[in-house]
């Protein structure tokens, strides 16, 4: 009888462990680049409740200097995955280094990697920030002070090693890798560009640049890797839509403009790809657009964010219906909005204070995150 029951007990144990692991990994976390001015930089880990409320877990030193300012659309914090676990990378614009952490997705805690922070191959401060994007075992760092992109190899333990530095035609702001990991798409606060990625050597082959109708700053890419959306630095809402060919070239499909919000540096797609959210930086609003075929965008709504946030900056979506927005203030805060179709509603208690950093732009990322 004992021998008959043993397989059943084993199955039950595996099932319980599976449920426990699934429940833990389903927890949504937000990690920031606090971009502390004139001091050692930090990253703050926060949890997201089922109602969208944020709770600070802990603030960790990055070991490097904050930029103290920055382009609104520069993605200064990102995550990656190796065969041994999950990594978090935070750029330090004040001394051109990148902090690397191992993430524990069961409790959201971070452990600094031995040798962190790592040089990104550039000397001195980058007061406009250092943008980050990952593709498998590669990390790309957009150096805004010398118009270059550094390519770094991510080890299985999340440590970093500079492979090369590539000169580019402008100052990198928005950066994103298409889901298949073959192409890096960049906005230079003006022109846009794409690069073919050689995953084995880290080589980047430039395919552009390409000239949009507006001043492109931020970027997001559809989950199928065929369409890029660029948020423009503009007096109104302006979004450029480009197709990404199978060989990586960009071609403009649509130049959407709307007068309901002021400035549109950051853009991010909803999880299902049917809506595009735009941060109207100077008017502290979020505009929602419906995404149609062939890059068509139509206006849905614009939401004014709650006080005391001053400026709507970076955006993040995870695995749920919530949209997070970094809001410049002192202390820095994060607004959380629940998205139902084309309508956004700010959750109770939003925005949530994070850290006093001198009112400089802060970055954020959601983990686990959507396809891209």
Secondary structure, DSSP 8 states (H G I E B T S, - for coil): -HHHHHHHHHHHHHHHHHHHHHHHHT-EEEEEE---TTSEEEEEEEEE-TT--EEEEEEEEEEEE--SS--TT---EEEEEETTEEEEEEEETTTTEEEEEEE-TTT--EEE-TT-SEE-S--S--TT-EEEEEETTEEEEEETTTTEEEEEEE-TTS-EEEEEEEE-SS----EEE-TTSSEEEEE-SB-EEEEEE-TTT--EEE---B--SS-EEEEEE-TTSSEEEEEE-SSSEEEEEEEE-TT--EEEEEEEEESSSS---EEEE-TTSSEEEEEEGGGTEEEEEEE-GGG-EEEEEEEE--TT--EEEEEEE-SSSEEEEEEESSSEEEEEEEEETTEEEE-TT-SEEEE-SSS---EEEEES----
